[in-house]
Amino acid sequence: MNLKKLFGLRVKHYRLLSNLSQEELAERVGLSSHTISYIERGKNFISMSKLSILCSALDIKPYQLFIDITNMDNKNKIEEINNLLKPATEKQLNIFISLLKNILDIEQK
């Protein structure tokens, strides 16, 4: 798979995680929805000037659009957990960590 296609898959992945339509993302970035569609399908690449705007709209760092996407299923699940935990308080995070450790301990036995 070529770089444009892989990049496009990452854009789509983060757009869906952000619960945005192509139209909503296009509006936030200042592009047409057709351009977003072309980017997601690997037909177009985004300009450097729009890359930072795209990343801000998706609430991600630019490197996240270029990292290896093998094992995407696990990455999707980890990112979903991360998104669920973003609004959590410190107390809630500590509870989650404790529960997760207990679950993993049980699974290993």
VMD Tcl script that draws the C-alpha trace (Angstrom):
set ca {
  {0.00 0.00 0.00}
  {1.37 3.44 -0.88}
  {1.94 6.33 1.50}
  {-1.02 8.38 0.27}
  {-3.37 5.45 0.82}
  {-2.00 4.74 4.31}
  {-2.19 8.44 5.20}
  {-5.78 8.56 3.95}
  {-6.75 5.56 6.06}
  {-5.33 7.30 9.13}
  {-7.25 10.51 8.37}
  {-10.46 8.52 8.02}
  {-9.71 6.58 11.20}
  {-9.22 9.73 13.28}
  {-12.18 11.46 11.64}
  {-14.45 8.58 12.65}
  {-12.97 8.53 16.16}
  {-13.83 12.23 16.38}
  {-17.40 11.49 15.23}
  {-17.06 13.91 12.34}
  {-18.54 13.60 8.87}
  {-16.37 14.39 5.87}
  {-18.35 17.61 5.49}
  {-17.73 18.65 9.11}
  {-14.02 17.93 8.86}
  {-13.81 19.77 5.54}
  {-15.44 22.84 7.07}
  {-13.04 22.83 10.03}
  {-10.00 22.48 7.78}
  {-11.15 24.85 5.05}
  {-11.32 22.24 2.30}
  {-14.16 20.77 0.27}
  {-15.74 17.48 1.31}
  {-14.62 16.10 -2.07}
  {-11.00 16.90 -1.17}
  {-11.37 15.13 2.19}
  {-12.85 12.14 0.35}
  {-9.93 12.11 -2.10}
  {-7.43 12.33 0.77}
  {-9.11 9.45 2.62}
  {-9.02 7.30 -0.52}
  {-5.36 8.07 -1.16}
  {-6.06 10.03 -4.34}
  {-4.83 13.38 -2.96}
  {-2.37 14.49 -0.33}
  {-2.88 17.44 1.98}
  {-0.67 20.53 1.77}
  {1.73 21.23 4.61}
  {-0.15 24.43 5.40}
  {-3.38 22.47 5.93}
  {-1.75 19.57 7.80}
  {-1.57 21.40 11.13}
  {-5.17 22.60 10.73}
  {-6.27 19.03 9.99}
  {-4.46 17.73 13.06}
  {-6.04 20.42 15.24}
  {-9.47 19.54 13.88}
  {-8.88 15.87 14.71}
  {-7.20 16.68 18.06}
  {-4.08 14.69 17.15}
  {-0.37 15.26 16.60}
  {0.92 15.17 12.99}
  {3.07 12.08 13.61}
  {-0.10 10.09 14.33}
  {-1.03 10.32 10.65}
  {2.28 8.78 9.60}
  {2.84 5.96 12.11}
  {2.70 2.32 11.11}
  {-0.87 1.14 10.84}
  {-0.23 -2.57 10.93}
  {-2.21 -4.14 13.75}
  {-4.84 -1.42 13.32}
  {-7.46 -3.34 15.31}
  {-5.48 -3.09 18.54}
  {-4.57 0.53 17.88}
  {-8.24 1.34 17.30}
  {-9.18 -0.26 20.60}
  {-6.39 1.47 22.49}
  {-7.34 4.82 20.98}
  {-10.99 4.21 21.84}
  {-10.02 3.54 25.46}
  {-7.83 6.65 25.43}
  {-10.72 8.77 24.13}
  {-13.05 7.39 26.78}
  {-10.53 8.28 29.48}
  {-9.76 11.83 28.31}
  {-12.49 13.46 30.44}
  {-11.84 11.24 33.48}
  {-10.74 12.71 36.78}
  {-7.53 11.59 38.46}
  {-9.58 9.51 40.90}
  {-11.44 7.81 38.04}
  {-8.16 7.12 36.24}
  {-6.70 5.49 39.35}
  {-9.80 3.31 39.69}
  {-9.55 2.34 36.02}
  {-5.87 1.45 36.37}
  {-6.60 -0.69 39.41}
  {-9.46 -2.49 37.64}
  {-7.37 -3.03 34.53}
  {-4.50 -4.50 36.54}
  {-6.93 -6.87 38.28}
  {-8.44 -7.96 34.97}
  {-5.01 -8.59 33.45}
  {-3.90 -10.53 36.54}
  {-6.99 -12.75 36.31}
  {-6.41 -13.35 32.58}
  {-2.80 -14.41 33.18}
  {-3.75 -17.02 35.79}
}
mol new
graphics top color blue
foreach p $ca { graphics top sphere $p radius 0.5 }
foreach p [lrange $ca 0 end-1] q [lrange $ca 1 end] { graphics top cylinder $p $q radius 0.2 }
display resetview
